[in-house]
Amino acid sequence: PDAQAILPVGLDAIYKLEPRIRNGDWQNRDAIYAARPYLSGNVFREWIRFLTEAELAANPPYLLYSYLEVQPRAEIGLRIGQQDTPISRHENFGVMKTLFPETDTVSEYFWTGRDKGITVFGALANERVDYFAGVYGGSPLRQFTTIAGNYVVEARATVTPMGRMPDSEFAYALARAP
């Protein structure tokens, strides 16, 4: 009741139907685009959060996220574990949080993906500026151990004069306030 410990369990799933027929035979073998069970929430305090999420629609299944985040103040937080790297705002929303789940070609091309590491982040100036800076292992997502000497350092700062973006870039549909 005090919201100090919350454990949401869920499934982010995307199903698609692209009718493909070749020589009279049905060719659609990938109707399940994503099947991602997750555990998320907070422990002890609202500002100690965690997320663990796996992708089951791939062969073999693999871990997408598993991190712990501590953010006692909006100005500074710390995330450690396997996580999004902060190069693109689009990927931070994730496909399950956009109204139309097509992806942004430019951000997909330059996005370094998910990786194991540590990120410092926060929001300043009444949430009009947010920043992320981190050091990551630089190894492929499906590889459990980090390759020695292989790492990446990334940072991003975003200035949003009209206030922080909602969970979708379609602000008129999912705005936090009128």
N, C-alpha and C positions, 0 to 999 in steps of 0.2 A: 504493500500500500504506500510506502514512502518512496517508491521508484529507485531505491538504491541498488536493487538487483533485478534485472529483467532478462529473460531468455526467450526471444522470438525464434521459432523454428519455422522454416518455410521452404518453398520451392519456387525459383525463378525459372520459367519455362517459356520457350518460344516454339510454336508449331507453325509450319509453313506448308502450303500446298501449291506446288507448281506442276500442273498436269503436263506430263511429257509422254508422248506415245511415239514409239519407233517401230515401224513395220507391224502396226497393230498391237504391240505389247506395251503394257504400262511400265514406265521407266522411273517413276518417282520413288526413290529409295531413301530419301533423307527428309521425311516429314517432320522429324523432331530435330529442330535446329539447335536448341539448347535445353538441357535439363540439369538444373543447378540447385541441389539442396543446400541449405545453409543454416548455421547457428550464428546468431548475433545478439548483441545486447550490452549490458554493463554490469559490473560487479563492484560492490562496496560503495561506490559513488556514481552519480550520473556521468561524470567526466572520465571514468575508466571504462573504455569500451573495447569490444572485441568483435571479430568476424572470422568465420571459417566457412569457406564455400568450395565445393568441388564441381567439376564438369563431368557428367555421366553420359552425355550424348556422343562423346568421342571414344575412339578405341585406340589405346586403353584409356580408361577414365584418369583424370589428373586433378590436382589441387590448384584452384584458382587463387584463393586468398587464405591466409591464416595469419592474422596480426593482432597485436594489442596496441591500443591507442590511449594515451594519457593527455588530457587537455583541461587542466583546472581553470584556465582563463582563455577567453576567445583569442587573445593576442598571441598565445604560444601553446603548441602541442607537440607531442612526440609520438610517432608510429613506428613500431618495430615488427618485422616479420615479412611474409610474402604479401605484396601489395601492388596497386597501380603505381607506375612511375608518373610524375606530375606534369608531363609535357603538354597534355591536352585536356582541356575542360570537358570536351565531349566524352572522353573515355572515363573520366571521373564520375559522370552521370551513369554510365553503363547502359547497355541496350535495353534492359528491362525497365528503365526509368524514363525513356523517351516515348512520346506518343506514337511515332512511326519508327519502328526499329531498324530502319536502314542505317548504315553507318556513314560517317563523314570520310570520304576518300582521302582528303588531304591529311586529316589528323590520324587516320589509320596508317598512312604511309610513314609518317614521321614519329608516331608513338613508339616508344621503346618497349611497351608492354607491361607485364607484371614481373616483378623480380623480388628477390630477397634483399632486405636492407633496412635502412633507418631514414626516416623523414622528419624534418622539423617544419612545422606549418603554423599558420595562424591568420587572423583577420584584424586589420587595423582601420582606423579612421571611420568608425561606425559601420564596419563591414563593407566599406567601399574599396578597400585594397585587401587582397589576400595573397599569401606567398607560400611557396613550398620549396624546400631544398633538401636533397638527400644524396646518400651514397648507397649504391646497390651492387649486388654480386656480379651482374653482367653475364649470368649463365642462362641457358634455355629454360623455359618454364617447366618443362617436364623432366628436367634433370634435378635430382634431389640434392646433390652436393654442388657447391660453387667451384668453378674452375680457378685454381690458384693464379693470382696475378691478373685476373679478368674482372674488371669492375667498371662502373659508370657513375659519373657525378652529374646530377641534373638539378635545375632550379627553374622556377616560374613565378612571376609576379603578375597579378591581374588587377587592373584598375577598372572599376565598374561605377561610374558617377551616379547612376540611378539606384544604387544599392545592390546587395548580393543577389545573384541569380537563384531562382528556385530550382527544384530538382529536374526541371525540364526547361529547354530553351523556348518552349511555347508558353511564355509568361502569362498570356491572357487566359490560358486554360488551367494552369496549376499555380497561380500566384499565391503567396503566403497571406496576402492581405488584399482587400478590394483596391 
